[in-house]
């Protein structure tokens, strides 16, 4: 497992950054760098189940499944992964599901003099760390643009 951290300063109020990051409409835009057609099902409240999904080449849905382990609106949200999505179904017994079970991803929203500092902490299986290291900054650039346009 690798721990990665990404930080971006956004010239927009915390609530604008929070809603731009987590509202479905804008989420689907900034996460497109990870996988075209990325979306989520579920919610961001503490205890909610959430699935991060996208289309596979064969038209089925794939992705990751987890629970919101902490959520303080406009401040912090953390996901704990527990399985993968294979052909639209939650799978917890595959080798990959076992590798990601218990991994966390957290978003911290900190007010600054000029807007918001967004810190993203990601625990990744080793095989995806390089991909995340390349993709997260691209996604955060798009998120920054979207939030600043909405401010």
Phi, psi and omega in degrees: 000141175240143176256126181239149176223139179228137183228135176220137174264129185238129181277068179202151178298156182307312183299324178295317179294314178305307185291324178295322181288321191253341177294137187306314184302312181277331175304316182295336178282306187287337178273358179300337177291334177285314183196121179301130181091009179298142177206184174218158172232135181122202183218174186256006179283149179305132180090349181288145172275147181214138177242129175256115190227160175202163181284138172274170180301330181271006177090352178278168179265138175225162178159210184230154184232142178197191180230144175283106184278339176206141176207117174234101186312138180064015181223308189199141171215140181224137179250136171246120183279145181225356180181183179242164175255122179234120182051040176083000182246144176287130179234126180244357186252355179289166179298316180295317179301320179293326179292323184269345181303125179091352177286151183240153172223128185227145178237123179245128183249112185242124177295142175232175178298330184253003181152249187219137168259121178257124177245127179246121176249125184233129168263127186232146168294148187306321185293342180253356185300316180295320178297314178298319180299328178276320188278321183303313179301322178296315180296318180292329174298317179293316178301316179301313180299314181298314182294319180292327175293327182278344185290000000 
